[in-house]
């Protein structure tokens, strides 16, 4: 009987000392549906290439090719838009990256004319997604007319830069 009483006391002390079911003042962590962020101190420095082709067959495809070099928060590169059977737009990108969002000035030539356009991309795992929407000209640069309602919709899969 003495052993049963001792066993009861031991069990009771473990049950009362268990903090697993106690409430805390800290709010519960809820997952969000945001773009995955890289851990701190993870560098994106390097070269990245992305290519997307759209069309009926290999002879009649529009191709977009982007090559980026990232060093710190600076981004440089090239952006080539090559539509099937039309004049292409080819040029350079120069901008910055913050929280996986790249904002760059695209300086390019199309149909023999020089143009400038602000490009916005989101860098994701194995793809680059371009923000698209209606454009308007501001001081000689084409920019998104309504950046808040423009959508990240043009997906360019990552490829080997080889």
C-alpha positions as CSV (number, residue, x, y, z in Angstrom):
1,X,0.0,0.0,0.0
2,X,2.9,2.3,0.8
3,X,4.4,1.6,-2.6
4,X,1.1,2.4,-4.4
5,X,0.8,5.7,-2.5
6,X,4.4,6.6,-3.4
7,X,3.7,5.7,-7.1
8,X,0.6,7.9,-7.0
9,X,2.6,10.8,-5.7
10,X,5.3,10.4,-8.3
11,X,2.7,10.2,-11.1
12,X,0.9,13.2,-9.8
13,X,4.1,15.3,-9.6
14,X,5.0,14.4,-13.3
15,X,1.5,15.3,-14.4
16,X,1.5,18.6,-12.6
17,X,5.0,19.5,-13.7
18,X,4.3,18.8,-17.4
19,X,4.2,22.2,-19.2
20,X,3.2,20.8,-22.6
21,X,-0.5,21.6,-22.2
22,X,0.0,25.0,-20.5
23,X,-0.9,28.2,-22.4
24,X,1.7,30.8,-23.1
25,X,1.4,34.5,-23.8
26,X,3.2,34.1,-27.1
27,X,1.0,34.2,-30.2
28,X,0.9,31.1,-32.3
29,X,3.0,31.1,-35.5
30,X,0.8,30.8,-38.6
31,X,2.3,30.0,-42.0
32,X,1.9,32.6,-44.7
33,X,1.5,32.2,-48.4
34,X,4.4,34.6,-49.2
35,X,7.4,34.0,-51.5
36,X,9.9,31.9,-49.7
37,X,12.7,34.1,-48.3
38,X,16.3,33.1,-48.1
39,X,17.9,32.7,-44.7
40,X,19.9,35.7,-43.5
41,X,23.5,35.8,-44.6
42,X,22.6,33.8,-47.7
43,X,24.1,35.5,-50.8
44,X,22.5,35.5,-54.2
45,X,25.8,36.5,-55.8
46,X,26.2,34.8,-59.1
47,X,25.0,34.4,-62.7
48,X,21.5,33.3,-63.5
49,X,19.9,32.5,-66.9
50,X,16.2,32.1,-67.8
51,X,14.5,31.2,-71.1
52,X,10.9,30.9,-72.1
53,X,9.6,30.0,-75.6
54,X,6.0,30.1,-76.6
55,X,4.4,29.2,-79.9
56,X,2.9,26.6,-82.2
57,X,6.2,24.8,-83.0
58,X,9.9,25.4,-83.0
59,X,9.8,27.4,-86.2
60,X,7.2,29.9,-84.9
61,X,8.1,30.6,-81.3
62,X,8.5,33.8,-79.4
63,X,11.5,33.5,-77.1
64,X,12.5,35.6,-74.1
65,X,16.0,35.1,-72.7
66,X,17.3,36.9,-69.5
67,X,20.8,36.6,-68.1
68,X,21.4,38.2,-64.7
69,X,24.5,38.9,-62.7
70,X,23.9,39.6,-59.0
71,X,26.5,41.1,-56.7
72,X,25.2,42.3,-53.3
73,X,22.1,44.2,-54.1
74,X,23.2,45.2,-57.6
75,X,21.8,43.5,-60.7
76,X,23.1,43.7,-64.3
77,X,22.3,41.6,-67.3
78,X,20.7,41.2,-70.7
79,X,17.1,40.8,-71.7
80,X,16.3,39.6,-75.2
81,X,12.8,39.4,-76.6
82,X,12.8,37.5,-79.9
83,X,9.3,37.1,-81.4
84,X,8.8,34.8,-84.4
85,X,8.8,36.7,-87.7
86,X,9.0,40.2,-86.1
87,X,11.7,42.6,-85.0
88,X,13.3,41.7,-81.7
89,X,14.0,43.8,-78.7
90,X,17.5,43.3,-77.2
91,X,19.2,45.2,-74.5
92,X,20.7,45.5,-71.1
93,X,19.4,45.5,-67.5
94,X,20.7,47.5,-64.6
95,X,19.1,47.7,-61.2
96,X,18.8,46.4,-57.7
97,X,17.4,43.5,-55.8
98,X,15.6,43.5,-52.4
99,X,13.6,40.7,-50.8
100,X,13.8,38.7,-54.1
101,X,12.3,41.6,-56.1
102,X,14.4,43.0,-58.9
103,X,13.7,46.5,-60.2
104,X,15.8,47.3,-63.3
105,X,16.1,49.8,-66.2
106,X,15.9,47.9,-69.5
107,X,17.8,49.9,-72.1
108,X,17.1,48.3,-75.5
109,X,16.8,48.7,-79.2
110,X,13.6,47.6,-81.1
111,X,12.8,48.4,-84.8
112,X,15.9,50.6,-85.0
113,X,14.9,52.8,-82.1
114,X,16.3,53.1,-78.6
115,X,13.9,52.6,-75.7
116,X,14.0,52.5,-71.9
117,X,11.6,50.5,-69.8
118,X,11.4,49.8,-66.1
119,X,11.2,46.0,-65.5
120,X,10.1,44.4,-62.2
121,X,10.9,40.7,-61.6
122,X,10.4,38.3,-58.7
123,X,13.3,35.8,-58.3
124,X,11.9,32.4,-57.2
125,X,13.3,28.9,-57.0
126,X,14.2,27.9,-60.5
127,X,12.3,30.7,-62.2
128,X,12.1,34.4,-62.8
129,X,8.6,35.9,-62.9
130,X,8.1,39.2,-64.7
131,X,5.5,41.7,-63.5
132,X,3.2,42.7,-66.4
133,X,0.6,45.4,-66.9
134,X,-0.3,48.5,-68.9
135,X,2.6,50.8,-69.5
136,X,2.9,54.6,-69.7
137,X,5.8,56.9,-70.4
138,X,7.3,59.0,-67.6
139,X,10.3,61.2,-68.5
140,X,11.2,59.0,-71.5
141,X,10.9,55.7,-69.6
142,X,8.1,53.2,-69.9
143,X,6.8,52.3,-66.5
144,X,3.8,50.3,-65.2
145,X,0.8,52.6,-65.1
146,X,-0.7,50.8,-62.1
147,X,2.1,48.8,-60.3
148,X,-0.2,47.8,-57.5
149,X,-2.6,46.0,-59.8
150,X,0.0,44.7,-62.3
151,X,0.6,41.0,-61.8
152,X,3.7,38.7,-61.7
153,X,2.6,36.5,-64.7
154,X,5.4,36.0,-67.2
155,X,7.3,32.9,-66.0
156,X,10.8,32.2,-67.3
157,X,12.3,28.9,-66.2
158,X,15.9,28.8,-65.0
159,X,18.4,27.2,-67.4
160,X,22.1,26.5,-67.4
161,X,24.1,29.6,-68.4
162,X,26.6,27.3,-70.2
